Amino acid sequence: MPKKAKDARVNIPKVWANFLDELDASLVQPVEIHCLGGFVIAFGYGLARPTSDVDYVKILPADQSMTLLQLAGKDSALHHKYGLYLQQVGVATPPEDYESRLRRLFPGRFKNLRLMGLDPYDLALSKLERNTPIDRDDVKYLCRTIPLDPNVLRTRYETELRPNLFSIA
């Protein structure tokens, strides 16, 4: 069984805590953000590497996307204040059923902000499309620390991801 996302309430750096607390206080209703990338690797699975953004693939309810980007996106007041921001990813395709496996980050910390991280298999697979050296290092880290079962990874790739990847033929 893979390790569960950590309750990083105690370990969250002050700048991140202040940024997320201020974002949460600005929200007038519950908002769920489906997060991936370095933010999830760092705060969900313990990789000590700096990141300055929260990459996400979806915001629910969808009509809150613009509000969130105005509050905490690139060039927002929160971005200028803390140097951190929310960013919808351009190159990342998570497996089809990723939503059923999301893990709550920082449970119980926020009133309206629900940060949901991809499980380790979905996170590793979401890095295939971009495939930068940092992405490869992140996947190596997950393989070493979880550890990932190659059969689960292969099955999810073949049934949930490969049919949705763009290929050049």
HELIX and SHEET records of a PDB file:
HELIX    1   1 LYS A   14  SER A   26  1                                  13    
HELIX    2   2 GLY A   38  TYR A   45  1                                   8    
HELIX    3   3 ALA A   62  GLN A   64  5                                   3    
HELIX    4   4 SER A   65  ALA A   72  1                                   8    
HELIX    5   5 ALA A   77  TYR A   82  1                                   6    
HELIX    6   6 TYR A   98  ARG A  101  5                                   4    
HELIX    7   7 PRO A  120  SER A  126  1                                   7    
HELIX    8   8 PRO A  133  THR A  145  1                                  13    
HELIX    9   9 PRO A  150  ARG A  156  1                                   7    
HELIX   10  10 TYR A  157  LEU A  161  3                                   5    
HELIX   11  11 ARG A  162  ASN A  164  5                                   3    
SHEET    1   A 5 TYR A  85  GLN A  88  0                                        
SHEET    2   A 5 ASP A  53  LEU A  60  1                                        
SHEET    3   A 5 VAL A  31  LEU A  36 -1                                        
SHEET    4   A 5 LEU A 113  GLY A 117  1                                        
SHEET    5   A 5 ARG A 103  LEU A 105 -1                                        
END                                                                             
